[in-house]
């Protein structure tokens, strides 16, 4: 008899959130537009929101904090957040380190067999310089193709290879 690791991560809640806000960002969170078509952007912020909707607890202390605080004012411009919440490269490493240390937090196990991917798992895009520059959430599978949703540019259920051009992609199984 095999025992499978259970996860409190609600893939359906994460995907439902992604589908709801992929094309029209949630006005309750700060939105980060692309600047000069290659810096900044909202992808990791959007993915962090999806992970939160999937039940990931915010982490305010330790070496890899991951959080977003609403200022409860009329503007999201007064909100604050951790770098790991909004920067794809930082989110990638936080998920990876959390997995390696078996932290009581959202985790990402990098896999190489794409047949193991499920709804709610993540894909990170690596540039020629070795930095992770983009992130997306798997929101559908169609005709054997993995479809993702993301921000910067806003997209719902597009083939992941039609997202941003990348030197390499990283596939993450998400768990809590």
N, C-alpha and C positions, 0 to 999 in steps of 0.2 A: 504494500500500500504506500502510495506517495503522499507526502505532505507538502502542500503548497503554501508559500508565504501569503498571508492575507494582507490586504491593504485597506486602510480606511479612506483612501483617496477615491472620491466619487467621480469616476470618469464621465458618467452621464451628466453630472452637474457642471463639470468643467467644460464639456463639449456644448451643452445647452447655453452656457454663458458665452462661449466663443461664437456660437451661431447667432446669438442675440446681438452681440456688439462688434462683430467683425467689420461690418460695413459702416456702422454708425457708432462711434465710440461712446462709452458710458459717460454721460456728463457729470457723474459723481466723482470721477477721477480726473486728475490732470492729464491733458493730452500733449504729447511731445511731437511736433511736426518735424518732418525732415528738413535739414538745413543743408543747402548746397548738394542735395541729392545723395550724399554719402555719409554725412555725420549726423548724429543724434537720431531722432526717430522714436516711435512709440512701440516697437515690437516687444521688447522685454517687459515694459509696463503692462501691455495687453496680456502677455503670457502669464505674468505674475497675478494679474486679476483673475485669469482662468484657473490658476492653481489655487488661489484663495477660494474661489467659488467651489472648487473640488474638495475643499476641507483642509487645505494646508494651513497650519497655524503660523502666525507671524512670529518671528524670532527677533527679539530686541537686544539680546546680549550675546556674548561669545565672539568667536573669531569670524563667524559668517552670519551676521545679522541679515534679516530679510523682512522688511516691513514697509507699511504705508500708513501715515497718520493724516486723517482729515482734520483740518483746522476748524471745521464747523462755522465757517464764515460764508458769505455769499459767493466767494470765488475759490476755485480749486488752486489758484495761484498761491494761496497761503498754506497749502498742504506741504508736508515734508515726507521724505522717503529715503530708504537706504540705496546705496549705489547698486547693490545686488538686485533690487527690485526693478531698476530701470535700465541697466546696461547688460546687453546680451552676453558679453564675455564674462562678466561677474556672475550673472545668473547661472551660466553653464558651469563655472568652477564651483559655485556654491552647491549646486545639485550633485556634482561629481564627488566633492569632498564629503558632503553629508552621507552619500552612499558608502564611501570608503570607510568612514568612521562609524557607520550605523547610527547616526544622530537621530534623535527623536524629533525629526523635522521632515519636510518634503525632500525626497531623494531622487536622483536620476542615475540609473544604471545604463552605461553605454553598451549597446548591443550592435552586432554586425549582421545578424540574420533578420532581415526586414519582415519575414513571415511571422515573427514574434510581436510585431507592433500591434497596438490596440488603439481604439479611440482614446483620446486624452493623453497619449504619449507625445513627446516633443521632438522636433528636429531643429538642430542648430547648424548654421551655415558659417564656414570658415573661409576667410579670404586668403589671397596669395601671401600676405604677411604673417599668416599663422594665427591671427586674431579671429575670434568669433564675432561676427558683425550682425547677425540676424537670427531670430528665433521664430518658430511657428508651432502650432498645435495641430495634431491630427484630428480632423473632424469628420472624415468619411473615407470609405474605400469604394471604388467603383471600377469594375472591369479589371481587377487586379492592380489597380493603381492607388497609391497613397495620396489622399487629398488633404490639404492643410488650409487653415485660416490664420490670418495674421494682420498686423498693422504695418504701416510704412512700406509699402502701399497697402491700403485696406483691401482684403481679399477674403472670400468665402468659398471653401471647397474647390481650390485650384490644385492641379497636380504639382507636387512639391518641386519638381524640376523646372516648372514654369515660374517659380518664385524668383529669388535673386540668384544670379550666377555665382557659383562658389567653387573654390578649389577642392573642397571636401565638405561632406555633410556628416553630422553626428546624430545618431538615433538614440534617444533616451527613453527607457522604460521608467515610468514615474510611479512612485509609491510613497506611502507615509510610514 
